[in-house]
Amino acid sequence: MKVHLVNANVIYPDSIMKGCVTVENDIITAVDSGIPDVNRDDIVLDLQERYLSPGFVEIHSHGAGGCDFMDGTAEAVITAAKTHLRHGTTTILPTTLAAGREEIMASIDAFRAARRMIQGGPELPGLHMEGPYLNVEQKGAIDEKYIRNPNKEEYKELILYGESAICRWTLAPELPGAEEFIKCLIKHGIIPSMGHSNAEYKQVLAAYHNGITHITHLYSGMGGMVRKGGFRYPGLIESAFCIDDLTVEVIADGCHLPIEILQMVYRLKGAEKTVLTCDSMRCAGQEVKESILGSLKSGRRVIIEDQVAKLPDRTAFAGSIATDDRLVRVMYHEAGIPLADCVRMMTLTPAKVVGMADRIGSIVPGKAANLICFDEQIHISAVMVQGKTVYGTFGQEDSI
């Protein structure tokens, strides 16, 4: 049986065109600008000119729905993931925070259990480890007692323990032992990323030549140009623009970065090398005034105001409370970026960064039928994961 999604404004990586998309089992089988060939048993759903988009691909989130991915239970992982699903995210990399060895291992265990148990999406291809090998001077809201230099014995143990469960790892490339750590990650098929770092251009360039091609939440938790003896030296921020092949991610909630900076990153890096990320904490998708950053066991109290989480003394942000639909809304309505590019930065580009663009991230025959439907205000009305509608409805059943 086939499902035909008709009368849709289909969002492709470079354009938006009215047409229809056909799904059979869990795969997109056809994309057409006209009327599809319909058999008697087929289902035809009229989207009434709403947008049909690839499902969002989130490569950096710490939680949602009152749960953190480090709470150490499969139920917490599933609750957070399902909250993001209702906001259009069909693929997500749950992200750990710098913590003790045992807590990190417990998070790996919980992720594996959740991946076995979850039904109806979102897809959970692997974990994103943010730390603990970060620069303490760029700790942001991370508790510095958990930040440390790369330890070969420790990270080899974590890599082996997390085999097939770890997809990506953020580190500060200027730390002692970072070069060997990067090579070890690449050897084991884990994508390294630079973040929470004071690296200068030469160190960034060396890390790039060692295999790092992505920067975690550009501008957040990293140094810019510094002056030494009268001379200026580019930091990680400037390096992102100096090295063309580096991809970057930005927290596009409208709070972490000014709209003007979001516009500048888009102009300089383009939709092909810019990823939107929510970097959300546990209270994303909730209406609360206080929350906890990190696990319930060892996390830090934060306050919620001005649509963002802050440390109680208000000296720094403590994470985003955004979901991915808000990111696209901010980029489209506030930054004025074409919708096709906004969606690309939330779908195909992150899929490429984590090596999954061959099966997700765009509406192409042969790719997974991970699809979402939304209106001009980016309000999600339906979500499909692997060919099954798991949230809302795409439209009234029709006949052609």
ChimeraX attribute file (.defattr): number of C-alpha atoms within 10 A of each C-alpha:
attribute: neighborCount
match mode: 1-to-1
recipient: residues
	/A:1	11
	/A:2	18
	/A:3	20
	/A:4	26
	/A:5	25
	/A:6	29
	/A:7	22
	/A:8	24
	/A:9	23
	/A:10	26
	/A:11	22
	/A:12	20
	/A:13	22
	/A:14	13
	/A:15	13
	/A:16	17
	/A:17	15
	/A:18	17
	/A:19	20
	/A:20	24
	/A:21	26
	/A:22	24
	/A:23	25
	/A:24	17
	/A:25	14
	/A:26	16
	/A:27	19
	/A:28	24
	/A:29	20
	/A:30	16
	/A:31	18
	/A:32	14
	/A:33	15
	/A:34	12
	/A:35	13
	/A:36	18
	/A:37	9
	/A:38	15
	/A:39	11
	/A:40	8
	/A:41	9
	/A:42	15
	/A:43	17
	/A:44	22
	/A:45	20
	/A:46	18
	/A:47	21
	/A:48	14
	/A:49	15
	/A:50	21
	/A:51	22
	/A:52	30
	/A:53	27
	/A:54	31
	/A:55	30
	/A:56	33
	/A:57	31
	/A:58	25
	/A:59	28
	/A:60	26
	/A:61	30
	/A:62	30
	/A:63	36
	/A:64	27
	/A:65	21
	/A:66	19
	/A:67	28
	/A:68	33
	/A:69	32
	/A:70	32
	/A:71	23
	/A:72	21
	/A:73	20
	/A:74	22
	/A:75	18
	/A:76	23
	/A:77	28
	/A:78	28
	/A:79	20
	/A:80	25
	/A:81	31
	/A:82	22
	/A:83	21
	/A:84	28
	/A:85	29
	/A:86	22
	/A:87	25
	/A:88	32
	/A:89	30
	/A:90	30
	/A:91	26
	/A:92	23
	/A:93	25
	/A:94	28
	/A:95	27
	/A:96	27
	/A:97	26
	/A:98	22
	/A:99	24
	/A:100	13
	/A:101	14
	/A:102	10
	/A:103	19
	/A:104	20
	/A:105	18
	/A:106	15
	/A:107	26
	/A:108	27
	/A:109	17
	/A:110	21
	/A:111	28
	/A:112	20
	/A:113	16
	/A:114	20
	/A:115	19
	/A:116	10
	/A:117	11
	/A:118	18
	/A:119	13
	/A:120	17
	/A:121	22
	/A:122	30
	/A:123	20
	/A:124	21
	/A:125	18
	/A:126	25
	/A:127	27
	/A:128	26
	/A:129	24
	/A:130	23
	/A:131	25
	/A:132	27
	/A:133	28
	/A:134	30
	/A:135	25
	/A:136	21
	/A:137	13
	/A:138	18
	/A:139	19
	/A:140	19
	/A:141	18
	/A:142	23
	/A:143	17
	/A:144	17
	/A:145	11
	/A:146	16
	/A:147	19
	/A:148	16
	/A:149	18
	/A:150	23
	/A:151	14
	/A:152	14
	/A:153	8
	/A:154	10
	/A:155	17
	/A:156	15
	/A:157	14
	/A:158	17
	/A:159	16
	/A:160	12
	/A:161	14
	/A:162	20
	/A:163	15
	/A:164	15
	/A:165	20
	/A:166	26
	/A:167	23
	/A:168	23
	/A:169	23
	/A:170	26
	/A:171	26
	/A:172	27
	/A:173	31
	/A:174	21
	/A:175	18
	/A:176	13
	/A:177	14
	/A:178	20
	/A:179	17
	/A:180	12
	/A:181	20
	/A:182	23
	/A:183	17
	/A:184	17
	/A:185	20
	/A:186	15
	/A:187	10
	/A:188	15
	/A:189	14
	/A:190	23
	/A:191	22
	/A:192	28
	/A:193	25
	/A:194	27
	/A:195	30
	/A:196	30
	/A:197	29
	/A:198	26
	/A:199	26
	/A:200	21
	/A:201	21
	/A:202	15
	/A:203	19
	/A:204	26
	/A:205	20
	/A:206	14
	/A:207	23
	/A:208	18
	/A:209	10
	/A:210	15
	/A:211	17
	/A:212	22
	/A:213	22
	/A:214	25
	/A:215	27
	/A:216	28
	/A:217	23
	/A:218	25
	/A:219	22
	/A:220	19
	/A:221	21
	/A:222	24
	/A:223	21
	/A:224	17
	/A:225	16
	/A:226	13
	/A:227	9
	/A:228	7
	/A:229	5
	/A:230	7
	/A:231	7
	/A:232	10
	/A:233	15
	/A:234	19
	/A:235	21
	/A:236	28
	/A:237	23
	/A:238	17
	/A:239	22
	/A:240	25
	/A:241	15
	/A:242	14
	/A:243	14
	/A:244	12
	/A:245	13
	/A:246	17
	/A:247	26
	/A:248	28
	/A:249	26
	/A:250	25
	/A:251	26
	/A:252	28
	/A:253	29
	/A:254	20
	/A:255	15
	/A:256	17
	/A:257	15
	/A:258	13
	/A:259	18
	/A:260	11
	/A:261	14
	/A:262	23
	/A:263	16
	/A:264	13
	/A:265	20
	/A:266	22
	/A:267	12
	/A:268	14
	/A:269	18
	/A:270	15
	/A:271	24
	/A:272	17
	/A:273	22
	/A:274	29
	/A:275	35
	/A:276	31
	/A:277	28
	/A:278	28
	/A:279	27
	/A:280	28
	/A:281	30
	/A:282	27
	/A:283	28
	/A:284	28
	/A:285	20
	/A:286	13
	/A:287	11
	/A:288	12
	/A:289	11
	/A:290	15
	/A:291	20
	/A:292	22
	/A:293	30
	/A:294	26
	/A:295	22
	/A:296	15
	/A:297	11
	/A:298	15
	/A:299	18
	/A:300	17
	/A:301	16
	/A:302	21
	/A:303	19
	/A:304	21
	/A:305	13
	/A:306	7
	/A:307	13
	/A:308	21
	/A:309	29
	/A:310	23
	/A:311	19
	/A:312	15
	/A:313	8
	/A:314	12
	/A:315	10
	/A:316	12
	/A:317	19
	/A:318	24
	/A:319	27
	/A:320	28
	/A:321	25
	/A:322	29
	/A:323	27
	/A:324	28
	/A:325	23
	/A:326	19
	/A:327	23
	/A:328	27
	/A:329	23
	/A:330	21
	/A:331	25
	/A:332	20
	/A:333	14
	/A:334	14
	/A:335	21
	/A:336	13
	/A:337	19
	/A:338	14
	/A:339	20
	/A:340	19
	/A:341	25
	/A:342	24
	/A:343	31
	/A:344	30
	/A:345	30
	/A:346	30
	/A:347	27
	/A:348	28
	/A:349	28
	/A:350	29
	/A:351	24
	/A:352	17
	/A:353	20
	/A:354	18
	/A:355	13
	/A:356	15
	/A:357	16
	/A:358	14
	/A:359	18
	/A:360	26
	/A:361	32
	/A:362	26
	/A:363	26
	/A:364	19
	/A:365	16
	/A:366	15
	/A:367	18
	/A:368	25
	/A:369	30
	/A:370	32
	/A:371	29
	/A:372	28
	/A:373	26
	/A:374	22
	/A:375	13
	/A:376	12
	/A:377	13
	/A:378	21
	/A:379	14
	/A:380	21
	/A:381	18
	/A:382	21
	/A:383	31
	/A:384	28
	/A:385	25
	/A:386	22
	/A:387	21
	/A:388	18
	/A:389	17
	/A:390	17
	/A:391	19
	/A:392	14
	/A:393	17
	/A:394	25
	/A:395	18
	/A:396	11
	/A:397	13
	/A:398	12
	/A:399	11
	/A:400	9
